[in-house]
């Protein structure tokens, strides 16, 4: 029975849909750092790296 092969159905619903990359939602592009209580913008690499350091101070922003 294991050696029997069933032909594939050409109308099979197993076709995959093309999906693009997930979009960043406005609620998920920042977080509050638990060490210094500063808001970290995840789309700014400098902020992310700074807040990974243990015992850091709040980052000075150059707006």
Steps between C-alpha positions, in 0.01 A plus 500: 500500500787742569644444153183617324521851361192709437514741209489867598180686434573785253221703664656466846429787742860482622609797287678760708416867495780753453541714808713808529712584804303593810454873548604666824197593700503841673453332838809284465778730377613617845525384860591646838845395618472319836844632608469876436126546427572667164288427192707302247411533131564161340559653156808687635789253521705732725226507762455124492874434548530764776219349705647149476792602724453403865482791747481771233379858546224652284626580151545867414283580199635738235174628352 
